Amino acid sequence: MTESRPLSNAKLGVLILLGAETMLFVGLIGAFLVFRMGNDIWPPLSHADIQLPRLITGANTLLLIISGLTMFLALRAVQQDQVKQLRIWLMFTGILGLLFLVIQGSEWIQLVHKGLTLQSGIYGGIFYVLIGCHAVHVLGAVIWLAIVVGKAVAGKFTAVRYTGVETCAIYWVYVVALWPILYVLVYLV
Amino acid sequence: MQDNENMSHEHEHDDDEHHDHAHDDNDTIEHTHEHDDDEHHAHAHHEESFIRKYIFSLDHKMIGKQFLIYGLIMLFVGGGLALLFRWQLAYPERPLPIIGASEKYMEDGEVVTGADKMWERIYDSDKEEWLEAHMPNGVVEPAIYNMLFTMHATIMVFFVVVPILVGAFGNFLIPLMIGTRDMAFPILNMLSFWLAVLAAVIMAAGFIVPGGHASAGWTGYAPLSVDPQWTGVGWGLNLWAISLLIQGFSSLVGSINYITTVINMRAPGMTWLRLPLVIWSLFIVAILLLLAFPVLSSALALLIFDRLAGTTFFTSTAEGGGDPLLWQHLFWFFGHPEVYILILPGMGIASELVAVFSRKPIFGYRSMVYAMIAIAFLGWVVWGHHMFQSGMRPGMGAFFMTTTMLIAVPSAIKTFNWLGTMFRGSIRFTTPMLHAIAFVSMFVIGGLSGIYMANTPVDIYIHDTYYIVAHIHYVVFGGSLFAIFGGIIFWFPKMYGRYMNDMLSKIHFWLTFIAFNCTFFPMHILGVGGHRRRISNPMAEAIDVVTQEQLFADMNIFITMSAFTLGFVQLILVFNFVWSIYRGKVAEKNPWNVNTLEWEAPTPVPHGNFAQIPTVYRGPYEYSVPGEESDFIPQAQPEHAPASAGD
């Protein structure tokens, strides 16, 4: 019945996992929207002086989207058995992911200094929890990618054996695709 | 897309990567062993170590049994908690029997009984003992009453019914009934069980932390659950939330496994519409668990932040703050699909039992499947019916009322299909069949009372009364637990190679059935009479009025006696279960003459399940086919007569 198995177990498992991840974010985004729409003035007056760093985060968004493209290039490289290029693109993707986290982290530090903390009402609370939840996912994806890079360096992937790259790529692209939604909702609207 | 050769290489790679037993069973059968990875060979041909076989097992059957034992142990913990608060409801402020102090000791400190001696020792000791703080003299205090009913429900829902129905039956049945050697990800499967154990340990730890265990109800409504000053509970509630988060991970891992296995690893010829209904139900439930639990996880995470990090998601503060109703929305958006997670596998098990013991094809196989899908779908759009009293626009109330009542349609389809299956069948009243019939009839009572409370105007009256308690217990005890008991007795011969003792099973069934109805039916009357739920002392004095609760003292005593009977009767089941594992009558391969694939496997089922992966030629319910010699035709039996229409 191989013909009725268009997806390997591993790929299918990751796709199913994404269903659960989506519902986790549905819960958190739902909470965000309840707060956002329940308050006519956003940010609330108590935080009127807080400006979220829209511009830098916008650039950061671009970084993450590029990392999605490099991940795609890595996948195409391994499909064409270009093992060396696979390694380069994977590492490039990982570095972009790390850069995203570093920039976001430094922004957070500035925001905390400006007085926006987890305790500063629902505005600060939901900001850090929702964006932080995504950051944890990026971190998880980077760690996963590091393992995949290790395997790529050890030469474990070829044009016919690359499920390990594919599953990681699916997860990576998911985490990347999620970000613009959060960016628009939390930073822009 | 890659070509076929490409694909099979990939699979080998998977196996290698994830120590995965997901061999290409579906390739030509003769070559199965050549496709197996080394690890599987080690399992199949060498004696496994004790730890590998019984503790950190990768075998789906052993993990299923582990979940079963886990669930049964937790059933007694959860039931025991219920008996403690039932005592308080019948005999408020009186010490518990056996462990409570005697009246004489409470009045003038004279030691009369052994229990008195125990209390004397506890009071004399310098350190604050748990019992002293929680139940002085063995009397259930109001705060502890809250803790008891909270933990009773939490344990029954998350640690008994789901682990047994989904964990035990899902693990044991899915690979056997779809005809494969194991789950898609055996290591994840083991992880799922041990995460559940970790969650249970953390949940148990809540009982011994200062301040006691969670006592905001199993629904953990905010803001009650948010601030320790309102419940007096500190770390107990944190541990409650953390434990449920971990249980969520366990369910997540389990459901990824189930869904992948059912989609990818069915035996040749096992098409979707040849799947046994219990597998359909477990598949649908896995999807529900996968999508519902993360929503609870998000709510629990926010709750933990509120409790530990000083956020205000679920409380109002002077400068605006959060929204207590948000918790209810998130909780019930998870909670209502959860209710169907508790009942759908029971429906699946009942479908198997009813068809097998009526010796007839299941009536309306396709409609059964579609009805389950419809119930699972509708389960997502009804959560508001738990919140009619929380304040809701009338338009929204009408919406939730309508969607809730719509669920009666697929439920009724299923009920009439079970009746249609039994109608004019050659019914065999074996003990599993008795349980299945009990399931159907009790589910009808529970389902019908559900329609009443779906009505917003009616619900305003019966909300938070014992009517709700009666309803939930008719569905979850009368439904799920009877299905569980029936399923255990039915599949016991395949699990352990022996029958359970039939006389004991029958005694257990009838006593349970009677005690169950005596316990929970009167609660309908209490509820309509206005007896509130979650009242620790129904006899509490009120100024100048007789409360509704006081009128029901006799009925409360009757319910409590029935509940104790119900609890103690379950010991028969445990004795029978343990005794039969070692001393039961040895069972043959297919003792009930069933069609489905699990009975094709040798008994006891070896690691890897089947000597050869069976090929499926027909649907699962071809019983009493006209013109056939035998009244059952196993799914793996090749066609010999003109093709029958079963699908």
Interface residues (C-beta under 8 A of the other chain):
Chain A: M1 T2 E3 R5 P6 L7 S8 N9 A10 L12 G13 I16 L17 G19 A20 E21 M23 L24 F25 V26 G27 L28 G30 A31 V34 F35 G38 N39 P44 L45 S46 L118 Q119 G121 I122 G125 I126 V129 C133 V160 R161 Y162 T163 G164
Chain B: M1 N4 E5 N6 M7 S8 H9 E10 H11 E12 H13 D14 E17 H18 D20 A22 D24 N26 D27 A184 F185 L188 L252 S255 I256 N257 I259 T260 I263 N264 M265 R266 P268 L290 L291 A292 F293 P294 V295 L296 S297 S298 A299 A301 L302 F305 A309 G310 T311 T312 F313 T317 E319 G320 G321 G322 D323 L326 H329 L330 F333
